[in-house]
Amino acid sequence: MASKDLIDSTLSALDFCLKGRNDFFLTTSFGYQSSLLFFLMAELGVPVKCLYIRSSLSEHGVEEQMDYVTNNFHIDLKVVDRSHWLESELRGQDFFTLDAGRRESICRNLKREPLLEYIKSNAFKIWISGIRRDQTEARGAVRFMSVTDLSVIKLSPLFEWSRLEVKNLIIDNNLRVNADHFDLCKVNEFKECGLHF
């Protein structure tokens, strides 16, 4: 599909779901493709509320990408710093000395607790995410719209975009990427950070 057609079809689907609503939000890692989702929302012309969960497990280029996004797109950004919570959970241990089950539990609670609080405190009904089917095997079943266990509907507008399409659209629209981003929570069998599954 041509770049313009892909953007137009994605914007049409988002517009259909969001028209007349203000009870939606985005999450971001400020990773590689994060600017693309904000670009799409700007093209749609809707105000965006966004949650970012900060911790020492998500590294490299985050602050620069955050500055780029907040300076170039109109967003209402909520940053939840979980550094102290993480320190108390690790109790002085290195993250990778913990067994896989404990690491998974920490990553899940690190991100899902503030996510749930953000949803409840704002009475959100729709969560917009940038996850795609081709990112990991676990995400292979991702659909445009899905039900969550958090009392919100999740929209994944980039769900069927390929890595090449993402790269081309970023280049075509002169968007900044954060190619150095790395989330230590994704060092697991499923390559998931704990937020989405």
Buried (B, 14 or more C-beta within 10 A) or exposed (E): EEEEEBBEEBBEBBEEBBEEEEEBBBBBBBBBBBBBBBBBBBBBEBEBBBBBBBBEBBEBBBEEBBEBBBEBBEBEBBEBEBEEBBEEBBEEEEBEEBEEEBBBBBBBBBBBBBBBEBBEEBEBBBBBBBBBBBBBEBBEEBEBEBEEEBEBBBBBBBBBBBEEBBBBBBEEBEBBBBEEBBBBBBBBEBBBBBBBE
